[in-house]
């Protein structure tokens, strides 16, 4: 068999294994079926196995499963809908429905394959909040929050949610969005207020939570058997439609450079991103680091800058929270956490290193 076909089949198997580890057995079954049974001679099969990019960072497998889930959510394919959760998973029955859907709705699926997945996992706010509170306590000033890869801007309105960390909670207890990450070890410090005076984000393909097609896209990339995540995502989208965070379409490096050109006195500028870095081209990463480094040389006690990121390090099975602050440029390791915000292991604010472009 063609080695490229075998390689892409392996990509689907690996993605299925990752989904199982992240709490989605259904996705594991679905991806194994696609890896084993997707026919290269079909329209969808030709697009998948003829993929010219790197299917791992391109998230090819998730592009396809997102397209299928979208047809379940909007009722396009009732047969497929009947084979998806909450129905009990029967692999053979599921494959019959999936294969028929891919043949009947090939043009729609091919359109979804053209764009990378967008998740905007709202539970990641439960990982970011303690870090933002730490910045607020240390600077004692309002925050100018800038998010990279914002998608629909759900994490930009993190101060509108309620958080329960077991022994401590924070935020509006009447908020429609209730987040309760599991705490490993000691709970993070939640003291203080979070005053976001300005919030803005950018994305190559920003999504509008007021638009049904954009809401569908975000819901489709939430795994079908993760019921709590689906509920959280739907509720957060409704809240975001009212709050209307400012997310613009822009190249991330261009946008960061423009935003950091002028300092914001009397406010702490926070550049934030979560599970974005791995998808950026190397040149974009270099430009972002240069822009931060340059802004850091101009930062003062009255106009500080912080870089907060929740990203993977070295292919580990979890994400890490790191914070760099200027003036000074010291980087601190804050926490290990789950990719989807299910748990956090707070480490405090241990000094890690001075700022480096490879961060």
C-alpha positions as CSV (number, residue, x, y, z in Angstrom):
1,X,0.0,0.0,0.0
2,X,1.1,3.6,-0.6
3,X,3.3,4.7,2.2
4,X,1.6,8.2,2.4
5,X,-1.7,6.5,2.9
6,X,-0.3,4.3,5.7
7,X,1.3,7.4,7.3
8,X,-2.0,9.3,7.3
9,X,-3.8,6.3,8.7
10,X,-1.3,6.3,11.5
11,X,-2.0,10.0,12.1
12,X,-5.7,9.1,12.7
13,X,-4.8,6.3,15.1
14,X,-2.5,8.6,17.1
15,X,-5.2,11.2,17.3
16,X,-7.7,8.6,18.5
17,X,-5.3,7.5,21.2
18,X,-4.9,11.2,22.3
19,X,-8.6,11.7,22.4
20,X,-9.1,8.6,24.6
21,X,-6.4,10.0,27.0
22,X,-8.3,13.3,27.1
23,X,-11.6,11.6,28.0
24,X,-13.3,10.9,24.8
25,X,-13.7,7.1,24.1
26,X,-16.2,7.8,21.3
27,X,-13.6,9.9,19.4
28,X,-11.1,7.0,19.8
29,X,-13.5,4.6,18.2
30,X,-14.4,7.0,15.4
31,X,-10.8,7.8,14.5
32,X,-9.8,4.2,14.6
33,X,-12.7,3.4,12.1
34,X,-11.6,6.2,9.8
35,X,-8.0,5.0,10.0
36,X,-9.0,1.5,9.1
37,X,-11.9,1.9,6.7
38,X,-11.7,5.2,4.9
39,X,-11.5,4.4,1.2
40,X,-8.8,6.3,-0.8
41,X,-10.9,6.2,-4.0
42,X,-13.8,8.3,-2.5
43,X,-13.9,12.1,-2.7
44,X,-13.2,12.5,1.0
45,X,-10.6,9.7,0.9
46,X,-8.8,11.4,-2.0
47,X,-8.7,14.7,-0.1
48,X,-7.5,13.1,3.1
49,X,-4.9,10.8,1.7
50,X,-3.8,13.4,-0.9
51,X,-3.1,15.9,1.8
52,X,0.0,17.9,0.8
53,X,0.7,19.5,4.2
54,X,1.8,17.9,7.5
55,X,-1.3,16.1,8.8
56,X,-0.2,16.3,12.4
57,X,0.1,20.1,12.9
58,X,-2.7,20.7,10.3
59,X,-5.0,18.6,12.6
60,X,-6.3,16.8,9.6
61,X,-8.1,14.1,11.6
62,X,-9.9,16.7,13.7
63,X,-10.9,18.6,10.6
64,X,-12.7,15.6,9.3
65,X,-14.3,14.6,12.6
66,X,-15.4,18.2,13.1
67,X,-17.1,18.2,9.8
68,X,-19.0,15.0,10.7
69,X,-20.1,16.3,14.1
70,X,-21.3,19.5,12.5
71,X,-23.8,17.5,10.4
72,X,-25.0,15.8,13.6
73,X,-25.5,19.1,15.5
74,X,-27.4,20.9,12.7
75,X,-29.5,17.8,11.8
76,X,-28.1,17.6,8.2
77,X,-27.8,13.8,8.4
78,X,-30.3,12.1,10.7
79,X,-28.7,8.6,10.2
80,X,-25.4,9.9,11.4
81,X,-27.1,11.7,14.3
82,X,-28.7,8.5,15.4
83,X,-25.3,6.8,15.6
84,X,-23.7,9.5,17.7
85,X,-23.8,10.0,21.5
86,X,-25.9,9.8,23.5
87,X,-26.6,6.6,21.6
88,X,-24.5,3.6,22.6
89,X,-21.5,3.3,20.3
90,X,-21.7,0.3,17.9
91,X,-18.6,0.5,15.7
92,X,-20.2,-1.3,12.7
93,X,-23.4,0.7,12.8
94,X,-21.4,3.9,13.3
95,X,-19.2,3.2,10.3
96,X,-22.2,2.5,8.1
97,X,-23.6,6.0,9.0
98,X,-20.2,7.7,8.7
99,X,-19.4,6.2,5.3
100,X,-22.8,7.1,3.9
101,X,-22.5,10.7,5.2
102,X,-19.1,11.2,3.7
103,X,-20.4,10.0,0.3
104,X,-23.6,11.9,0.4
105,X,-22.2,15.2,1.8
106,X,-18.7,15.1,0.4
107,X,-18.8,18.7,-0.8
108,X,-19.7,20.0,2.6
109,X,-17.0,17.9,4.3
110,X,-14.3,19.1,1.8
111,X,-15.2,22.7,2.6
112,X,-14.6,22.0,6.3
113,X,-11.3,20.3,5.5
114,X,-10.0,23.6,4.0
115,X,-9.9,25.3,7.4
116,X,-8.1,24.3,10.6
117,X,-10.2,23.4,13.7
118,X,-11.2,26.1,16.1
119,X,-12.0,25.1,19.6
120,X,-11.9,28.1,22.0
121,X,-12.2,25.8,25.0
122,X,-13.9,27.9,27.7
123,X,-12.7,25.7,30.5
124,X,-9.1,26.9,29.8
125,X,-10.2,30.1,31.5
126,X,-10.0,28.1,34.7
127,X,-6.3,27.7,34.0
128,X,-5.7,31.3,33.1
129,X,-7.7,33.0,35.8
130,X,-5.2,32.4,38.8
131,X,-2.4,33.7,36.6
132,X,-4.3,36.9,35.7
133,X,-5.1,37.4,39.4
134,X,-1.4,37.0,40.2
135,X,-0.6,39.7,37.7
136,X,-3.3,42.0,39.1
137,X,-2.1,41.6,42.6
138,X,1.5,42.3,41.7
139,X,0.8,45.4,39.5
140,X,-2.2,46.8,41.4
141,X,-3.5,48.4,38.3
142,X,-6.2,47.8,35.6
143,X,-5.4,45.4,32.8
144,X,-5.2,45.7,29.1
145,X,-5.8,42.2,27.9
146,X,-4.7,41.1,24.4
147,X,-5.3,37.6,23.3
148,X,-3.7,35.8,20.4
149,X,-5.8,33.3,18.4
150,X,-9.0,34.4,20.1
151,X,-11.4,32.5,17.9
152,X,-14.8,33.7,19.3
153,X,-13.2,35.6,22.3
154,X,-14.6,33.3,25.0
155,X,-11.4,33.6,27.2
156,X,-11.4,37.3,26.7
157,X,-14.5,37.5,29.0
158,X,-13.0,35.2,31.6
159,X,-13.9,37.7,34.4
160,X,-17.6,37.1,33.6
161,X,-17.5,33.5,34.8
162,X,-17.7,31.8,38.2
163,X,-14.9,29.5,39.3
164,X,-14.9,26.8,41.9
165,X,-11.5,25.3,42.9
166,X,-12.8,23.2,45.8
167,X,-11.7,25.1,48.8
168,X,-11.9,28.5,47.1
169,X,-14.0,30.2,44.5
170,X,-14.0,33.4,42.5
171,X,-16.4,35.5,40.4
172,X,-20.1,36.0,40.0
173,X,-21.9,33.0,41.5
174,X,-24.9,33.8,39.3
175,X,-22.9,33.6,36.1
176,X,-24.3,31.2,33.5
177,X,-20.8,29.9,33.0
178,X,-19.7,27.8,36.0
179,X,-16.2,26.3,35.8
180,X,-14.9,23.8,38.4
181,X,-11.4,22.5,37.5
182,X,-10.1,19.7,39.7
183,X,-7.2,20.9,41.9
184,X,-4.1,18.7,42.2
185,X,-2.1,19.6,45.3
186,X,-2.6,23.1,46.8
187,X,-5.3,25.4,45.4
188,X,-4.1,28.6,43.5
189,X,-4.4,31.9,45.3
190,X,-7.6,33.7,44.2
191,X,-7.2,36.8,46.3
192,X,-7.9,40.2,44.7
193,X,-10.0,41.7,42.0
194,X,-9.5,41.5,38.2
195,X,-10.2,44.8,36.5
196,X,-10.0,44.5,32.7
197,X,-10.1,48.0,31.4
198,X,-9.5,47.0,27.8
199,X,-9.8,43.7,26.0
200,X,-9.1,42.8,22.4
201,X,-8.1,39.8,20.4
202,X,-7.1,38.7,16.9
203,X,-7.5,35.6,14.8
204,X,-6.9,34.7,11.2
205,X,-10.5,33.4,11.1
206,X,-12.4,35.1,14.0
207,X,-15.8,33.7,14.8
208,X,-18.8,35.7,15.8
209,X,-20.8,34.1,18.7
210,X,-23.9,35.8,17.4
211,X,-23.7,34.0,14.0
212,X,-25.3,30.5,13.9
213,X,-22.7,29.1,11.5
214,X,-19.8,30.3,13.7
215,X,-21.5,28.8,16.8
216,X,-21.9,25.6,15.0
217,X,-18.2,25.5,14.0
218,X,-17.1,25.8,17.6
219,X,-19.6,23.3,18.9
220,X,-18.6,20.8,16.2
221,X,-15.0,20.7,17.4
222,X,-16.2,19.9,20.9
223,X,-16.1,16.1,21.2
224,X,-19.6,14.5,21.0
225,X,-19.3,12.4,24.2
226,X,-18.0,15.3,26.4
227,X,-21.4,16.4,27.6
228,X,-20.2,18.9,30.2
229,X,-17.9,20.6,27.7
230,X,-20.7,20.9,25.2
231,X,-22.9,22.5,27.8
232,X,-20.2,24.9,28.9
233,X,-19.4,25.8,25.3
234,X,-23.0,26.5,24.4
235,X,-23.6,28.6,27.6
236,X,-20.3,30.6,27.1
237,X,-21.3,31.3,23.4
238,X,-24.6,32.8,24.6
239,X,-22.8,35.0,27.1
240,X,-20.2,36.0,24.6
241,X,-22.9,37.0,22.1
242,X,-24.1,39.6,24.7
243,X,-20.6,40.7,25.8
244,X,-19.3,41.0,22.2
245,X,-15.5,40.9,22.9
246,X,-13.5,42.8,20.2
247,X,-11.8,40.1,18.1
248,X,-10.4,41.3,14.7
249,X,-9.2,39.4,11.7
250,X,-5.5,39.9,11.5
251,X,-2.1,38.2,11.1
252,X,-1.0,37.5,14.7
253,X,2.5,38.9,14.4
254,X,1.3,42.1,12.6
255,X,-1.3,42.6,15.3
256,X,1.0,42.1,18.2
257,X,3.6,44.5,16.7
258,X,0.9,47.2,16.3
259,X,-0.6,46.7,19.7
260,X,2.8,46.9,21.5
261,X,4.0,49.9,19.5
262,X,2.5,52.4,22.1
263,X,2.7,51.8,25.8
264,X,-0.4,52.0,27.9
265,X,0.4,54.0,31.0
266,X,-1.5,53.3,34.2
267,X,-2.4,49.8,32.9
268,X,-0.7,46.5,32.7
269,X,-0.6,45.2,29.1
270,X,-1.1,41.4,29.2
271,X,-0.4,39.3,26.0
272,X,-2.2,36.0,26.5
273,X,-2.7,32.8,24.5
274,X,-3.7,29.2,25.1
275,X,-2.8,26.2,22.9
276,X,-2.0,28.5,19.9
277,X,1.8,28.5,19.8
278,X,2.2,25.0,18.2
279,X,0.1,26.1,15.2
280,X,2.2,29.2,14.4
281,X,4.9,29.3,11.7
282,X,8.4,29.8,13.1
283,X,8.8,33.2,11.6
284,X,5.6,34.3,13.3
285,X,6.9,33.1,16.6
286,X,10.1,35.0,16.1
287,X,8.3,38.2,15.3
288,X,6.1,37.9,18.4
289,X,9.0,37.3,20.7
290,X,10.9,40.3,19.1
291,X,7.9,42.5,19.6
292,X,7.6,41.5,23.2
293,X,11.3,41.9,23.8
294,X,11.3,45.4,22.3
295,X,8.2,46.4,24.3
296,X,9.9,45.0,27.4
297,X,12.8,47.4,27.0
298,X,10.3,50.3,27.1
299,X,8.3,48.9,30.0
300,X,8.2,50.8,33.2
301,X,6.6,50.4,36.6
302,X,3.8,52.6,35.4
303,X,3.4,50.7,32.1
304,X,4.3,47.1,32.7
305,X,3.9,44.2,30.2
306,X,3.2,40.6,30.9
307,X,3.2,37.5,28.6
308,X,1.0,34.7,29.8
309,X,0.8,31.5,27.9
310,X,-0.8,28.1,28.4
311,X,1.1,25.8,25.9
312,X,2.6,22.4,25.6
313,X,6.3,21.9,26.2
314,X,8.2,19.1,24.6
315,X,5.3,16.8,23.6
316,X,4.2,16.1,27.2
317,X,0.7,15.0,28.0
318,X,-0.3,18.2,29.6
319,X,0.1,22.0,29.2
320,X,2.1,24.4,31.2
321,X,1.4,27.9,32.4
322,X,4.3,30.4,32.1
323,X,4.5,34.1,32.8
324,X,7.1,36.6,31.7
325,X,7.0,40.2,33.2
326,X,8.7,43.4,32.2
327,X,10.4,45.5,33.5
328,X,12.9,42.7,34.3
329,X,12.0,40.0,31.8
330,X,11.9,37.2,34.3
331,X,9.9,34.1,33.3
332,X,8.1,32.1,36.0
333,X,6.6,28.6,35.8
334,X,3.2,28.8,37.3
335,X,1.3,25.5,36.8
336,X,0.8,22.2,35.0
337,X,-2.7,21.8,33.6
338,X,-5.0,19.7,31.4
339,X,-5.3,20.8,27.8
340,X,-9.0,21.1,28.1
341,X,-9.1,22.7,31.6
342,X,-10.1,19.6,33.6
343,X,-7.4,19.9,36.2
344,X,-4.7,22.3,37.4
345,X,-1.6,21.7,39.5
346,X,-0.5,25.1,40.8
347,X,3.2,25.5,41.4
348,X,3.1,29.1,42.6
349,X,5.4,31.7,41.1
350,X,8.8,30.0,41.0
351,X,11.4,31.9,38.9
352,X,12.2,29.8,35.8
353,X,14.5,31.9,33.6
354,X,15.1,35.2,32.0
355,X,13.2,35.9,28.9
356,X,14.4,34.0,25.8
357,X,13.0,34.0,22.3
358,X,12.7,30.2,22.4
359,X,10.1,30.4,25.2
